[in-house]
Amino acid sequence: MDIIKLPGVELARLIKSGETSAAEVLEATLSRIKEVDQHLNAFVNLDVSGARTQARLADQMVADNAAEDLPALHGVPFTVKDLLNTAGVRSTYGSRAFAAYIPDTDAVGVSRMRQAGAILVGKTTTPEFAMKVTTDSLLCGITRNPWNTRLTSGGSSGGAGVAVATGMGTLAVSTDGGGSARIPAAVCGVLGLKPTLGAIPHETWPFHFGNNSTVSINSRTVPDLAAMLNAMSGAHPSDPLSRRLRRPVEIAKDPELKLKGKRLLMIPSMGGNTVDQEMLESVEAMLSLLASSGMNIEVASSDPIKFDSSIFSNLLTTNLAARVRSMTQQQQALLDPGLHQLLEGSGYHSDGVQLQQQAIERSRLYDRVETIFSEFDFIVTPTVTARPPPADSDGVQRVNIGGEMLPLSRWWIHLALANMTGHPAISIPCGFIGESLPTGLNVMAGWDSEQELLDLAALIAVLKPWMDRWPEFNV
């Protein structure tokens, strides 16, 4: 039994039945981190002492209780992106300005994972304030892709994607403010779910009503993803958008039957983007499999949503500028120069009318997406439009698409649509290109339709399994 390759729900079953122990699972995970992370740099810090204490308590609970009385993820290690607070464990947000910050309380999602029995192993890497789609920072250095260490892991939840892909923690709590959970999922070969806005309470950012970010999930298997979503979702007073009734998600016994006849719209040119040919062929091959399973597939020749990514860019920089303004001068001096450069544009100088115009445009975008969902059940794009760029970019943010070096935004910006409208979206592994580089299928569904996204992921897991394929990275 190779513990590090087992799904979280299976580990929980084995721990609760006494076939293995939480301590044994934890030590196997820590051993894997020691072996692998020196080459990939997925962790900011570990909580070894705290995790060992919790593992001992978990094993004592197994001795004292019936298996059915123990929580769903009892004894299973999990990781948390270093953008979310963890009580008693350093939380830096990827910034030197917060390098020594230790919160007193957990983020709601983290607290709920602990309540579900999971054991926090450590914090995974993020660029400063999650403001890049490559995971590197002055504080922590570069996080590398396990399939090819010369390439980026994606971001901003790069550490989460790498940890799941390599067995350094089977369950990863991440965030997604513009594709941040889905990009690493695609390039690392795992699942990345951005739930509906508010599905999982997200109180870390100080604005409740203008948010574009969600607490998200990276996992290798659909059952693990479902278990984490059920553990973390639900109303909480700290996030007004969470205060609605939600049903638990389930694993479909026959996802092909459930999805038969469902309508899927593929938009390859979302936001005016172009897609590299090998990436497009990988996605088209997956769509052919879905069509053969009884789904109705339609490909748009243009972008019917007319997604203008500048709306997202303006919102992102304005929100960040407001946060930076609240920092002390000493903290601001420690920020990455690239972050200051990003904010030198309109972010610092937006006026009230401009902000209201952004809100109106965001609402109109939502309306256009809802029009599509009146005819289709799913909207699909490639998760990223080309192979990942180099990890060591020396600040040059460009990507090769069809032999042309283009701004890095052309690699991912279409993903921000779901963040602007609040709809749930998932990146599902859909094959490999080139030298065994994973590809991902980005799928959006209607508000609170996570169940349908999980059904589709479960079907793809049957049609083209990815769960047992692991990277053999070159050191």
C-alpha positions in Angstrom: 0.0 0.0 0.0 1.6 3.3 -1.2 0.0 5.8 1.2 0.9 8.9 -0.7 -0.9 7.7 -3.8 -4.2 6.9 -2.1 -7.2 9.3 -2.3 -8.1 11.2 0.8 -11.5 9.5 1.3 -9.8 6.1 1.0 -7.2 7.2 3.6 -10.0 8.3 5.9 -11.7 4.9 5.6 -8.4 3.0 6.3 -7.7 5.2 9.3 -11.2 4.8 10.8 -11.1 1.1 10.3 -7.7 0.7 11.9 -6.1 -0.7 8.8 -3.6 2.2 9.0 -3.1 5.1 11.4 -3.2 8.8 11.1 0.4 8.9 12.4 1.5 6.5 9.7 -0.2 8.5 6.9 1.3 11.8 8.3 4.8 10.4 8.4 4.6 9.1 4.9 3.4 12.5 3.8 6.2 14.3 5.6 8.7 11.9 4.2 7.5 12.6 0.7 7.7 16.3 1.3 11.3 15.9 2.5 12.2 13.9 -0.6 10.4 16.0 -3.3 10.0 19.6 -2.2 13.6 20.5 -2.2 13.3 20.3 -6.0 9.9 21.8 -6.5 9.4 24.4 -3.7 5.7 23.9 -3.0 5.7 24.8 0.7 6.3 28.0 2.6 6.4 26.3 5.9 5.3 23.1 7.6 3.5 22.6 11.0 5.2 19.3 11.8 4.7 19.5 15.6 1.1 20.5 15.4 0.3 17.8 12.8 1.9 15.1 14.8 -0.1 16.2 17.9 -3.3 16.1 15.8 -2.4 12.7 14.4 -2.0 11.2 17.8 -5.3 12.6 18.9 -6.9 11.3 15.7 -5.6 7.8 16.4 -6.8 8.0 20.0 -10.3 8.9 18.7 -10.2 5.8 16.5 -9.5 3.7 19.6 -12.3 5.4 21.6 -15.1 5.6 18.9 -16.9 3.6 16.3 -15.8 4.3 12.7 -19.2 5.7 11.8 -19.0 8.3 14.6 -15.8 9.8 13.2 -15.8 12.8 10.8 -15.5 12.4 7.0 -11.9 13.2 6.6 -10.6 11.9 9.9 -6.8 11.8 10.0 -6.2 12.9 6.4 -3.4 15.4 5.8 -4.3 18.6 4.0 -2.5 21.8 2.9 -3.6 25.4 2.8 -2.5 28.1 0.3 -0.6 30.8 2.1 -3.2 33.4 1.2 -5.6 32.0 3.9 -5.1 32.4 7.6 -4.2 29.4 9.8 -4.3 29.8 13.6 -0.8 29.6 15.1 0.8 28.9 11.8 2.7 31.6 9.8 0.6 33.2 7.1 2.5 35.5 4.8 0.3 36.0 1.7 3.5 35.5 -0.2 4.8 38.9 0.9 7.9 40.0 2.8 5.6 42.6 4.4 3.9 39.7 6.4 6.8 37.3 6.7 6.4 37.0 10.4 2.6 37.2 10.7 1.0 34.5 12.7 -2.9 34.7 12.9 -4.9 33.9 16.0 -7.8 32.3 14.0 -8.3 30.0 11.0 -10.1 31.1 7.9 -13.6 29.6 7.9 -12.7 27.0 5.2 -9.6 25.9 7.2 -11.6 25.6 10.4 -14.2 23.5 8.7 -11.5 21.2 7.2 -10.2 20.7 10.8 -13.8 20.0 12.0 -14.0 17.4 9.3 -11.1 15.6 10.8 -8.3 16.7 8.4 -4.8 17.5 9.7 -3.0 20.6 8.5 0.5 19.7 7.3 1.6 23.1 6.0 1.2 26.2 3.9 1.7 26.1 0.1 3.3 28.8 -2.0 1.6 31.8 -3.7 3.0 34.9 -5.4 2.6 38.1 -3.4 -1.1 38.6 -2.7 -1.8 36.0 -5.4 -1.3 38.7 -8.1 0.4 36.5 -10.7 -0.3 33.3 -12.6 3.2 32.0 -12.0 4.1 31.1 -8.5 7.2 32.9 -7.5 8.0 35.6 -4.9 10.9 37.4 -3.3 9.9 35.7 -0.1 9.8 32.1 -1.2 11.4 31.8 -4.6 10.2 29.8 -7.6 7.7 26.9 -7.5 8.4 24.5 -10.3 6.2 22.2 -12.5 6.6 18.5 -11.5 6.2 17.3 -15.1 9.1 19.6 -16.2 10.9 21.6 -13.6 12.1 24.1 -16.2 8.5 25.2 -16.5 6.1 27.2 -14.2 3.7 25.4 -11.9 1.1 28.0 -12.8 -0.5 30.2 -10.2 -1.4 31.7 -8.1 -2.1 28.4 -6.3 1.0 26.8 -7.7 2.1 25.2 -4.4 -1.3 23.6 -4.0 -1.3 22.1 -7.5 2.2 20.7 -7.1 1.5 19.2 -3.7 -1.5 17.3 -4.9 0.3 16.2 -8.1 3.2 14.7 -6.3 1.7 13.2 -3.2 2.8 15.9 -0.8 -0.7 16.2 0.6 -3.7 14.6 -1.1 -6.1 17.5 -0.3 -5.3 21.2 -1.0 -7.3 24.3 0.0 -6.5 27.0 -2.5 -8.1 30.2 -3.8 -9.2 31.3 -7.3 -9.6 35.0 -8.1 -9.0 34.8 -11.8 -8.1 31.2 -12.5 -5.7 30.7 -9.6 -6.8 27.1 -8.7 -7.5 26.1 -12.3 -4.3 27.1 -14.0 -2.0 25.0 -11.7 -4.6 22.2 -11.9 -4.3 22.1 -15.7 -0.5 22.3 -15.9 0.1 19.9 -13.0 -2.5 17.3 -14.1 -5.0 17.5 -11.2 -8.5 18.9 -10.5 -9.1 22.5 -9.6 -12.6 23.7 -8.6 -13.6 27.3 -8.2 -17.0 27.1 -6.5 -19.8 29.6 -7.0 -19.1 32.9 -5.3 -19.9 32.5 -1.6 -20.3 28.7 -1.7 -17.4 28.4 0.7 -17.2 31.5 3.0 -14.3 33.7 2.1 -13.7 36.4 4.7 -10.0 36.9 4.2 -10.4 39.8 1.8 -11.9 42.9 3.5 -14.6 43.6 0.9 -17.8 41.4 1.0 -19.7 42.8 -2.0 -17.0 43.4 -4.7 -15.1 40.2 -4.4 -14.0 38.1 -7.3 -12.1 35.4 -5.3 -13.3 32.2 -3.9 -11.9 29.6 -1.5 -11.2 26.7 -3.9 -10.1 23.1 -4.0 -7.3 21.1 -5.7 -7.4 17.3 -5.5 -6.5 14.3 -7.7 -9.9 12.6 -7.5 -13.6 13.6 -7.8 -14.6 12.0 -4.5 -11.9 13.9 -2.7 -13.1 17.1 -4.3 -16.7 16.4 -3.3 -15.7 15.6 0.3 -13.8 18.9 0.7 -16.6 20.9 -0.9 -19.1 19.4 1.5 -16.8 20.0 4.4 -16.2 23.7 3.7 -19.4 25.0 2.1 -22.3 26.6 3.9 -23.5 29.8 5.4 -21.3 31.9 7.8 -21.9 35.4 9.1 -18.5 36.6 8.0 -19.4 36.3 4.3 -22.9 37.5 3.3 -22.7 35.8 -0.1 -22.5 32.4 1.7 -25.9 32.9 3.4 -28.0 30.7 1.2 -29.2 27.1 1.3 -26.9 24.6 -0.3 -27.3 20.9 -0.9 -24.4 18.5 -0.4 -22.8 17.2 -3.6 -22.7 13.4 -4.3 -20.7 11.1 -6.5 -22.9 10.0 -9.5 -23.2 6.2 -9.8 -23.7 6.6 -13.5 -22.4 10.0 -14.7 -22.8 9.1 -18.4 -26.6 8.5 -17.8 -26.9 11.7 -15.8 -25.2 13.8 -18.5 -26.8 12.2 -21.6 -28.4 14.9 -23.7 -26.8 17.7 -21.8 -25.7 20.7 -23.9 -22.1 21.9 -24.0 -20.8 25.1 -25.7 -17.2 25.2 -26.6 -15.8 28.8 -27.0 -12.2 28.5 -28.1 -11.8 32.2 -28.7 -13.1 33.5 -25.4 -12.1 37.1 -24.9 -10.5 37.2 -28.3 -7.8 34.7 -27.3 -6.1 32.3 -29.7 -5.3 28.7 -28.7 -2.2 26.8 -29.6 -3.0 24.0 -32.1 -1.8 21.1 -29.9 -3.8 22.4 -27.0 -6.9 22.8 -29.1 -6.5 19.2 -30.5 -6.3 17.8 -26.9 -9.5 19.6 -25.9 -11.2 18.6 -29.2 -10.3 14.9 -28.6 -12.0 15.1 -25.2 -15.1 16.7 -26.6 -15.3 13.9 -29.1 -15.3 11.4 -26.2 -18.1 13.4 -24.5 -20.1 13.4 -27.7 -19.8 9.7 -28.0 -21.2 9.4 -24.5 -24.4 11.2 -25.5 -23.7 14.8 -24.7 -24.6 17.5 -27.3 -21.5 19.5 -28.3 -21.6 22.8 -30.1 -18.5 24.9 -31.0 -18.8 28.7 -31.2 -17.0 30.4 -34.1 -16.6 33.6 -32.1 -17.1 34.7 -28.5 -20.9 35.1 -28.0 -20.3 36.5 -24.5 -17.9 39.2 -25.7 -15.8 39.0 -22.6 -13.7 42.2 -22.2 -10.9 41.2 -19.9 -10.1 44.9 -19.1 -13.1 44.8 -16.7 -11.4 42.1 -14.7 -7.9 43.8 -14.8 -9.4 47.1 -13.5 -11.2 45.4 -10.7 -8.1 43.4 -9.7 -5.8 46.4 -9.6 -8.3 48.6 -7.9 -9.0 46.1 -5.1 -5.3 45.5 -4.6 -4.5 49.3 -4.6 -7.1 49.8 -1.8 -5.4 47.1 0.2 -1.9 48.4 -0.3 -3.0 51.9 0.7 -4.0 50.5 4.1 -0.5 49.2 4.8 2.2 51.1 6.6 5.0 52.7 4.7 7.4 50.1 6.1 5.2 47.3 4.8 4.9 49.0 1.4 8.6 49.3 1.1 8.9 45.5 1.3 6.6 44.8 -1.6 7.8 43.4 -4.9 8.8 46.2 -7.3 6.7 44.4 -9.9 3.6 44.9 -7.7 4.3 48.6 -7.4 4.6 48.7 -11.2 1.3 47.0 -11.6 -0.4 49.6 -9.4 1.1 52.6 -11.1 -1.7 52.5 -13.6 -5.3 53.5 -12.9 -5.7 51.4 -9.8 -4.5 54.1 -7.4 -6.5 56.8 -9.2 -9.9 55.3 -9.8 -12.8 57.5 -8.9 -16.3 56.6 -7.7 -17.9 57.0 -11.1 -15.4 54.7 -12.6 -15.9 52.1 -9.9 -19.6 52.2 -10.4 -19.2 51.8 -14.2 -17.1 48.7 -13.5 -19.9 47.2 -11.3 -22.4 47.9 -14.1 -20.2 46.3 -16.7 -19.8 43.3 -14.4 -23.5 43.0 -14.1 -24.0 43.1 -17.8 -21.4 40.4 -18.2 -23.3 38.2 -15.8 -26.5 38.8 -17.8 -24.8 37.7 -21.0 -23.5 34.5 -19.4 -27.0 33.7 -18.1 -28.3 34.1 -21.6 -25.9 31.3 -22.7 -27.0 29.1 -19.8 -30.6 29.5 -20.9 -29.6 27.3 -23.9 -26.6 25.3 -22.7 -25.7 23.4 -19.5 -21.9 24.0 -19.7 -19.5 26.5 -21.2 -16.1 25.1 -22.1 -12.7 26.4 -23.0 -9.1 25.1 -22.8 -8.0 25.9 -19.2 -4.8 27.5 -20.6 -4.2 28.3 -24.3 -0.6 26.8 -24.6 2.2 25.1 -22.8 3.4 26.7 -19.6 6.1 29.3 -19.9 9.5 28.9 -18.2 9.7 29.1 -14.5 12.8 31.3 -14.7 11.4 34.1 -16.7 13.5 36.9 -15.3 10.4 39.0 -15.2 9.6 38.5 -18.9 5.9 37.6 -18.8 5.3 36.2 -22.2 4.0 32.8 -23.6 4.5 31.0 -26.9 1.2 30.5 -28.7 1.4 29.1 -32.2 5.0 30.2 -32.5 4.3 33.8 -31.5 5.5 35.3 -28.2 2.5 37.0 -26.7 1.7 38.7 -23.3 1.2 36.1 -20.6 -2.4 37.3 -20.1 -3.2 35.6 -23.4 -2.5 32.3 -21.7 -5.2 32.5 -19.1 -7.3 35.7 -19.0 -10.5 33.9 -20.3 -10.7 32.1 -17.0 -11.5 35.3 -15.2 -15.0 35.3 -16.7 -16.2 32.9 -14.0 -14.7 35.1 -11.3 -16.4 38.2 -12.7 -19.9 36.5 -12.9 -19.6 34.3 -9.8 -20.4 31.1 -11.7 -18.6 27.8 -10.6 -15.9 26.5 -12.9 -13.6 23.5 -12.8 -10.4 22.5 -14.6 -10.5 18.7 -15.4 -7.4 16.9 -16.8 -8.1 16.0 -20.4 -4.9 14.5 -21.7 -1.2 15.2 -22.4 0.8 17.0 -25.1 4.4 17.1 -26.1 6.8 15.6 -23.5 4.0 14.4 -21.2 2.7 17.8 -20.3 -0.9 17.7 -18.9 -3.7 19.7 -20.4 -7.0 20.8 -18.8 -10.6 21.4 -19.8 -12.1 24.5 -18.2 -15.9 24.1 -17.6 -18.4 26.6 -16.3 -21.9 25.8 -15.1 -24.9 27.7 -13.7 -24.8 29.2 -10.2 -24.6 26.6 -7.5 -24.2 23.8 -10.1 -21.2 22.2 -8.6 -23.0 18.9 -8.7 -23.1 19.1 -12.5 -19.4 20.0 -12.7 -18.5 17.0 -10.5 -20.7 14.7 -12.7 -18.8 15.8 -15.7 -15.4 15.3 -14.0 -16.6 11.9 -12.9 -17.5 11.0 -16.5 -14.1 12.2 -17.9 -12.4 10.2 -15.1 -14.1 7.1 -16.7 -13.5 8.1 -20.3 -9.9 9.2 -19.9 -8.5 8.4 -16.4 -5.7 10.6 -15.1 -5.7 9.6 -11.4 -3.0 6.9 -11.6 -0.5 8.9 -13.8 2.2 10.6 -11.7 5.0 12.9 -12.8 8.5 11.6 -12.9 10.3 14.9 -12.8 13.9 15.5 -13.7 15.9 16.9 -10.9 
